[in-house]
Amino acid sequence: MLQRVEMMRNISRTHVLIILTLLLTILGATYIYSGDAISSFRFCEPCEDNPQLPLTDAMKDLKVKDCLENGAWRIGDLKMQTGLHYAQPSTQKGRTDVNSVTNWNAPLVWDGTFDPVVTDAIYKKMDPRVAVVVFAVGKYTRFLKGFLESGKKYFLVGFRVTYYIFTDNEQEVPKVELGSGQKISIITIPSAKRWQEVVLGRMKWATITIDKQIRNEADYLFMMDIDSVFYNPVGGESLSQLSAVLHRGYYKNTNRDAFPYERRPLSEAYIPAGEGDYYYTAAVWGGYLEEMYKLVKYCYMKSEEDKKNGIEAVWQEESHLNKYLLYNKPTKVLSPEYLWSDYDAVPADIRVKRISQLIKDYKEVRPNGGH
């Protein structure tokens, strides 16, 4: 009888230990995946050391480089090397002529609101691979040389950058000697009869190529217009989960109803009167590879829906881009410094013209004479 009682006690102790162990395991896992833990680091994808690490869909979308001891990669840590010399930041001095933060508390980036020495040091430490997607179709191949040569000098210098050139005439892609870490990848696509087809086709071919190729070769992606050049540095300050650029023609508007949004309810790009934040250009936009893939694919699919309904958004993919960004806020808004125009005088609040669209004869370079 005593032996039986003792045996029951031992079994009870064993059960208690098992239950306690399970509870501690659950509590530990809950803490790791809680918002507090993720605020200090965010999981992305498993390292080779721990390929079985469970990940959420959001975690899988992130791309990073520094491997943690627990078997995941880290992103977003604002780290840089020791011994870096730069101007001391101030809590009292800064730009007072422009707003440098959105109403959803995202940075609104202007010259004088960041230190390029600091921002470049932080992002270079992450060692990201950056894809730049440009389309040079028809006579637009003439702009490649200036774009690439100025990019070599000013765009993310010291970073790993691949220029993905989509063209219908590979023979006209110039031989440009790029900088260290920079290279070119050429993707052949069909010609177009209308410039609107080129614009809308960008979303189709970018979606296909990101899915098949670029996803495996880049961590960030920028979509840019080829008929532009870099005049001043564009660095790490431009990188974020999703970076949009204010359109130079509308950034001072105080009435959102004056923005050239798509106002026809039949279009998938429709934005009702009384809604809107800013008006963004579709000539420069960028972000994490997977975030850009979602946005590019969105513009493509919504354009296809419009086509089925016999309508084309007023400003093609730019209209769909603005619809998406209204309800999916960008994590950085870049000022018009990041896309000005050689047609326009530069106002006092634009201290630095970083990227600018070139003066050209649209009737001469566009396949349907600019119409």
SULDA-V874285 format. One record per residue. N is the residue number from 1. RES is the residue in three letters. PHI is phi in degrees with one decimal (none if undefined). NEAR is the number of other ideal C-beta (glycine too) atoms within 8 Angstrom. Layout:
((N/RES/PHI/NEAR) (N/RES/PHI/NEAR))
This chain:
((1/MET/none/4) (2/LEU/-62.9/5) (3/GLN/-63.2/6) (4/ARG/-66.3/7) (5/VAL/-62.9/8) (6/GLU/-63.1/8) (7/MET/-62.6/8) (8/MET/-63.4/8) (9/ARG/-62.4/8) (10/ASN/-62.4/8) (11/ILE/-63.5/8) (12/SER/-61.9/8) (13/ARG/-60.1/8) (14/THR/-61.8/8) (15/HIS/-61.7/8) (16/VAL/-60.7/8) (17/LEU/-61.7/8) (18/ILE/-62.4/8) (19/ILE/-63.8/8) (20/LEU/-61.0/8) (21/THR/-61.3/8) (22/LEU/-63.9/8) (23/LEU/-62.3/8) (24/LEU/-62.8/8) (25/THR/-62.8/8) (26/ILE/-64.3/8) (27/LEU/-61.8/8) (28/GLY/-63.3/8) (29/ALA/-65.1/8) (30/THR/-61.3/8) (31/TYR/-65.4/9) (32/ILE/-60.5/8) (33/TYR/-96.2/8) (34/SER/-75.3/8) (35/GLY/-59.9/5) (36/ASP/-64.0/7) (37/ALA/-69.8/10) (38/ILE/-69.8/10) (39/SER/-65.8/5) (40/SER/-88.3/5) (41/PHE/-156.8/11) (42/ARG/-119.5/9) (43/PHE/-75.7/12) (44/CYS/-129.0/13) (45/GLU/-145.9/12) (46/PRO/-67.9/10) (47/CYS/-81.3/12) (48/GLU/-62.2/5) (49/ASP/-69.0/5) (50/ASN/-144.6/10) (51/PRO/-69.5/6) (52/GLN/-95.0/5) (53/LEU/-60.3/11) (54/PRO/-71.7/3) (55/LEU/-131.6/11) (56/THR/-83.7/7) (57/ASP/-62.2/6) (58/ALA/-63.0/6) (59/MET/-64.5/12) (60/LYS/-65.1/10) (61/ASP/-73.2/8) (62/LEU/-87.9/14) (63/LYS/-122.4/12) (64/VAL/-151.2/11) (65/LYS/-129.5/8) (66/ASP/-83.1/8) (67/CYS/-85.9/9) (68/LEU/-89.7/10) (69/GLU/-64.8/3) (70/ASN/-85.2/7) (71/GLY/92.7/10) (72/ALA/-126.1/16) (73/TRP/-96.8/13) (74/ARG/-107.9/12) (75/ILE/-140.9/11) (76/GLY/86.9/6) (77/ASP/-72.3/7) (78/LEU/-85.9/5) (79/LYS/-103.7/5) (80/MET/-150.5/8) (81/GLN/-71.3/6) (82/THR/-77.6/3) (83/GLY/81.4/4) (84/LEU/-80.3/9) (85/HIS/-100.7/4) (86/TYR/-157.5/7) (87/ALA/-65.0/4) (88/GLN/-67.5/4) (89/PRO/-71.0/5) (90/SER/-122.9/6) (91/THR/-92.0/3) (92/GLN/-114.1/3) (93/LYS/-116.4/3) (94/GLY/166.6/7) (95/ARG/-66.8/8) (96/THR/-117.5/3) (97/ASP/-91.9/5) (98/VAL/-137.8/8) (99/ASN/-85.2/5) (100/SER/-114.8/10) (101/VAL/-150.5/7) (102/THR/-81.1/11) (103/ASN/-76.8/4) (104/TRP/-106.1/5) (105/ASN/68.4/5) (106/ALA/-97.9/11) (107/PRO/-63.0/11) (108/LEU/-112.3/12) (109/VAL/-90.8/13) (110/TRP/-128.8/12) (111/ASP/-57.7/7) (112/GLY/94.9/7) (113/THR/-103.7/10) (114/PHE/-152.8/9) (115/ASP/-106.5/8) (116/PRO/-61.1/10) (117/VAL/-63.9/9) (118/VAL/-72.6/11) (119/THR/-63.2/12) (120/ASP/-65.7/11) (121/ALA/-62.8/12) (122/ILE/-65.2/12) (123/TYR/-76.6/12) (124/LYS/-66.5/10) (125/LYS/-64.2/9) (126/MET/-74.2/10) (127/ASP/53.4/6) (128/PRO/-77.6/12) (129/ARG/-98.0/9) (130/VAL/-114.4/15) (131/ALA/-100.1/14) (132/VAL/-119.6/13) (133/VAL/-100.7/14) (134/VAL/-132.2/13) (135/PHE/-117.4/13) (136/ALA/-123.6/14) (137/VAL/-108.9/12) (138/GLY/64.1/12) (139/LYS/-75.8/7) (140/TYR/-74.6/11) (141/THR/-63.7/12) (142/ARG/-64.5/8) (143/PHE/-90.1/12) (144/LEU/-61.8/15) (145/LYS/-60.0/9) (146/GLY/-65.0/9) (147/PHE/-64.1/14) (148/LEU/-69.1/13) (149/GLU/-66.6/9) (150/SER/-74.1/12) (151/GLY/-63.7/13) (152/LYS/-55.8/13) (153/LYS/-83.6/8) (154/TYR/-126.1/12) (155/PHE/-94.8/12) (156/LEU/43.7/10) (157/VAL/-64.3/10) (158/GLY/92.0/7) (159/PHE/-97.3/11) (160/ARG/-86.7/9) (161/VAL/-127.8/13) (162/THR/-117.9/14) (163/TYR/-92.0/13) (164/TYR/-93.8/12) (165/ILE/-100.7/12) (166/PHE/-93.7/14) (167/THR/-149.5/15) (168/ASP/-100.9/9) (169/ASN/-145.7/9) (170/GLU/-60.9/7) (171/GLN/-64.4/4) (172/GLU/-94.6/10) (173/VAL/-75.4/12) (174/PRO/-70.9/7) (175/LYS/-86.0/3) (176/VAL/-113.0/10) (177/GLU/-80.4/4) (178/LEU/-90.4/9) (179/GLY/-82.1/6) (180/SER/-61.3/4) (181/GLY/83.8/8) (182/GLN/-104.4/11) (183/LYS/-153.8/8) (184/ILE/-121.6/10) (185/SER/-129.2/8) (186/ILE/-101.1/8) (187/ILE/-121.5/11) (188/THR/-85.9/6) (189/ILE/-133.2/10) (190/PRO/-69.7/4) (191/SER/-74.8/7) (192/ALA/-133.9/12) (193/LYS/-94.8/6) (194/ARG/-126.3/8) (195/TRP/-65.7/10) (196/GLN/-63.8/8) (197/GLU/-67.1/9) (198/VAL/-63.8/13) (199/VAL/-61.8/9) (200/LEU/-70.6/12) (201/GLY/-65.8/11) (202/ARG/-56.7/13) (203/MET/-68.3/13) (204/LYS/-64.7/9) (205/TRP/-71.5/12) (206/ALA/-66.4/13) (207/THR/-60.2/12) (208/ILE/-62.3/8) (209/THR/-74.5/13) (210/ILE/-60.3/14) (211/ASP/-64.3/8) (212/LYS/-88.5/7) (213/GLN/-130.9/9) (214/ILE/-65.7/13) (215/ARG/-53.5/11) (216/ASN/-87.5/4) (217/GLU/-125.3/8) (218/ALA/-146.8/12) (219/ASP/-107.5/10) (220/TYR/-122.4/15) (221/LEU/-141.2/16) (222/PHE/-116.5/12) (223/MET/-100.9/12) (224/MET/-138.1/12) (225/ASP/-82.4/8) (226/ILE/-75.6/11) (227/ASP/-84.8/9) (228/SER/-145.8/15) (229/VAL/-137.1/9) (230/PHE/-94.7/13) (231/TYR/-108.1/9) (232/ASN/-149.1/9) (233/PRO/-60.6/8) (234/VAL/-120.8/11) (235/GLY/-122.6/11) (236/GLY/-60.5/13) (237/GLU/-62.6/8) (238/SER/-84.8/13) (239/LEU/-87.0/11) (240/SER/-169.2/10) (241/GLN/-58.1/6) (242/LEU/-154.0/15) (243/SER/-112.0/14) (244/ALA/-118.0/13) (245/VAL/-114.6/15) (246/LEU/-66.9/14) (247/HIS/-68.8/12) (248/ARG/-60.8/11) (249/GLY/-79.6/5) (250/TYR/-133.5/12) (251/TYR/-71.6/11) (252/LYS/-99.0/4) (253/ASN/-61.7/9) (254/THR/-103.4/3) (255/ASN/-119.9/5) (256/ARG/-62.4/9) (257/ASP/-72.6/7) (258/ALA/-87.4/6) (259/PHE/-66.9/11) (260/PRO/-82.0/6) (261/TYR/-64.6/11) (262/GLU/-73.6/12) (263/ARG/-105.9/8) (264/ARG/-89.8/8) (265/PRO/-59.1/4) (266/LEU/-67.3/6) (267/SER/-81.2/13) (268/GLU/-68.1/10) (269/ALA/-90.6/14) (270/TYR/-58.4/11) (271/ILE/-123.9/11) (272/PRO/-65.1/6) (273/ALA/-58.6/5) (274/GLY/90.4/5) (275/GLU/-115.8/7) (276/GLY/134.0/11) (277/ASP/-106.6/8) (278/TYR/-131.9/11) (279/TYR/-112.6/14) (280/TYR/-102.1/14) (281/THR/-83.7/12) (282/ALA/-97.1/10) (283/ALA/-85.7/9) (284/VAL/-147.7/14) (285/TRP/-159.1/14) (286/GLY/-160.2/12) (287/GLY/161.9/14) (288/TYR/-54.2/13) (289/LEU/-52.3/14) (290/GLU/-70.6/11) (291/GLU/-66.7/11) (292/MET/-67.8/17) (293/TYR/-60.3/13) (294/LYS/-61.4/8) (295/LEU/-71.5/14) (296/VAL/-62.2/13) (297/LYS/-64.6/10) (298/TYR/-58.8/10) (299/CYS/-61.0/13) (300/TYR/-64.8/12) (301/MET/-65.4/8) (302/LYS/-68.5/13) (303/SER/-64.7/16) (304/GLU/-65.7/8) (305/GLU/-63.0/9) (306/ASP/-60.6/13) (307/LYS/-59.8/9) (308/LYS/-62.1/6) (309/ASN/-92.3/8) (310/GLY/72.0/4) (311/ILE/-139.1/9) (312/GLU/-125.7/9) (313/ALA/-55.5/16) (314/VAL/-54.6/10) (315/TRP/-122.8/9) (316/GLN/46.4/12) (317/GLU/-67.6/14) (318/GLU/-64.3/11) (319/SER/-66.5/14) (320/HIS/-68.8/15) (321/LEU/-59.5/14) (322/ASN/-67.0/15) (323/LYS/-63.6/15) (324/TYR/-62.4/11) (325/LEU/-73.4/13) (326/LEU/-68.1/10) (327/TYR/-105.0/6) (328/ASN/-130.8/8) (329/LYS/-60.9/9) (330/PRO/-66.8/13) (331/THR/-86.4/9) (332/LYS/-142.1/13) (333/VAL/-113.1/14) (334/LEU/-94.1/12) (335/SER/-67.1/14) (336/PRO/-64.2/11) (337/GLU/-55.5/14) (338/TYR/-87.5/12) (339/LEU/-165.2/14) (340/TRP/-99.3/14) (341/SER/-144.4/8) (342/ASP/-68.0/8) (343/TYR/-73.5/5) (344/ASP/-108.1/7) (345/ALA/-65.9/3) (346/VAL/-97.2/6) (347/PRO/-74.9/5) (348/ALA/-64.3/5) (349/ASP/-77.2/7) (350/ILE/-95.9/11) (351/ARG/-73.3/8) (352/VAL/-135.5/7) (353/LYS/-95.0/10) (354/ARG/-85.9/13) (355/ILE/-126.9/14) (356/SER/-146.7/12) (357/GLN/-78.0/11) (358/LEU/-81.4/10) (359/ILE/-73.3/4) (360/LYS/-156.4/7) (361/ASP/-94.4/5) (362/TYR/-58.6/7) (363/LYS/-63.9/7) (364/GLU/-84.4/7) (365/VAL/-92.3/11) (366/ARG/-87.0/12) (367/PRO/-62.2/10) (368/ASN/-110.4/8) (369/GLY/66.3/6) (370/GLY/86.3/7) (371/HIS/-102.4/4))
